[in-house]
Amino acid sequence: MKNQLKLGGNGFILDVIITKEKIDEKTFFVAQGIQLDVASQGLTLEEALENIRDAAEIVLEDSDEKRIMIKEEENDMAPMLTRVYV
């Protein structure tokens, strides 16, 4: 599953890949940023998205260069994720 997060009110968008993992009978949602090396998890999808948003905002606080990398641009098409069965 792929999702886009809008970070803060600054017009930054982070594309996120979300996977479902099972560890010791508990299911977790793991969220991993594409443009930014950041990841987080949660017991629910909403919690994972909230946690990765918080983590990404912390990383971006200290880096103007990373902010430029993920600055939202008009007509910017989000990457597509799909499965191919062979």
Contacts in CASP RR format, 6 or more apart in sequence:
PFRMAT RR
TARGET T0000
AUTHOR 0000-0000-0000
METHOD contacts of the structure
MODEL  1
MKNQLKLGGNGFILDVIITKEKIDEKTFFVAQGIQLDVASQGLTLEEALE
NIRDAAEIVLEDSDEKRIMIKEEENDMAPMLTRVYV
1 17 0 8 1.000
1 18 0 8 1.000
1 19 0 8 1.000
1 81 0 8 1.000
2 15 0 8 1.000
2 16 0 8 1.000
2 17 0 8 1.000
2 18 0 8 1.000
2 78 0 8 1.000
2 79 0 8 1.000
2 80 0 8 1.000
2 81 0 8 1.000
3 15 0 8 1.000
3 16 0 8 1.000
3 18 0 8 1.000
3 31 0 8 1.000
3 49 0 8 1.000
4 13 0 8 1.000
4 14 0 8 1.000
4 15 0 8 1.000
4 16 0 8 1.000
4 78 0 8 1.000
5 13 0 8 1.000
5 14 0 8 1.000
5 16 0 8 1.000
5 49 0 8 1.000
5 52 0 8 1.000
5 53 0 8 1.000
5 56 0 8 1.000
6 12 0 8 1.000
6 13 0 8 1.000
6 72 0 8 1.000
7 13 0 8 1.000
7 14 0 8 1.000
7 53 0 8 1.000
7 56 0 8 1.000
7 57 0 8 1.000
7 60 0 8 1.000
7 70 0 8 1.000
8 53 0 8 1.000
8 57 0 8 1.000
10 67 0 8 1.000
11 71 0 8 1.000
11 72 0 8 1.000
12 60 0 8 1.000
12 67 0 8 1.000
12 70 0 8 1.000
12 71 0 8 1.000
12 72 0 8 1.000
13 70 0 8 1.000
13 72 0 8 1.000
13 76 0 8 1.000
13 78 0 8 1.000
14 33 0 8 1.000
14 34 0 8 1.000
14 35 0 8 1.000
14 36 0 8 1.000
14 38 0 8 1.000
14 52 0 8 1.000
14 53 0 8 1.000
14 56 0 8 1.000
14 70 0 8 1.000
15 33 0 8 1.000
15 34 0 8 1.000
15 35 0 8 1.000
15 78 0 8 1.000
15 79 0 8 1.000
16 31 0 8 1.000
16 32 0 8 1.000
16 33 0 8 1.000
16 34 0 8 1.000
16 49 0 8 1.000
16 52 0 8 1.000
17 31 0 8 1.000
17 32 0 8 1.000
17 33 0 8 1.000
17 34 0 8 1.000
17 81 0 8 1.000
18 29 0 8 1.000
18 30 0 8 1.000
18 31 0 8 1.000
18 32 0 8 1.000
18 45 0 8 1.000
18 48 0 8 1.000
18 49 0 8 1.000
19 29 0 8 1.000
19 30 0 8 1.000
19 32 0 8 1.000
20 27 0 8 1.000
20 28 0 8 1.000
20 29 0 8 1.000
20 30 0 8 1.000
21 27 0 8 1.000
21 28 0 8 1.000
21 29 0 8 1.000
21 30 0 8 1.000
21 41 0 8 1.000
22 28 0 8 1.000
26 43 0 8 1.000
27 43 0 8 1.000
28 41 0 8 1.000
28 42 0 8 1.000
28 43 0 8 1.000
28 48 0 8 1.000
29 41 0 8 1.000
29 42 0 8 1.000
29 43 0 8 1.000
29 44 0 8 1.000
29 45 0 8 1.000
29 47 0 8 1.000
29 48 0 8 1.000
30 39 0 8 1.000
30 40 0 8 1.000
30 41 0 8 1.000
30 42 0 8 1.000
30 48 0 8 1.000
31 39 0 8 1.000
31 40 0 8 1.000
31 41 0 8 1.000
31 42 0 8 1.000
31 48 0 8 1.000
31 49 0 8 1.000
31 51 0 8 1.000
31 52 0 8 1.000
32 38 0 8 1.000
32 39 0 8 1.000
32 52 0 8 1.000
33 39 0 8 1.000
33 52 0 8 1.000
33 56 0 8 1.000
34 79 0 8 1.000
35 69 0 8 1.000
35 70 0 8 1.000
36 56 0 8 1.000
36 59 0 8 1.000
36 60 0 8 1.000
36 66 0 8 1.000
36 69 0 8 1.000
36 70 0 8 1.000
37 59 0 8 1.000
38 52 0 8 1.000
38 55 0 8 1.000
38 56 0 8 1.000
38 59 0 8 1.000
39 52 0 8 1.000
39 55 0 8 1.000
40 48 0 8 1.000
40 51 0 8 1.000
40 52 0 8 1.000
40 54 0 8 1.000
40 55 0 8 1.000
41 48 0 8 1.000
41 51 0 8 1.000
42 48 0 8 1.000
42 51 0 8 1.000
59 66 0 8 1.000
60 66 0 8 1.000
60 67 0 8 1.000
60 70 0 8 1.000
END
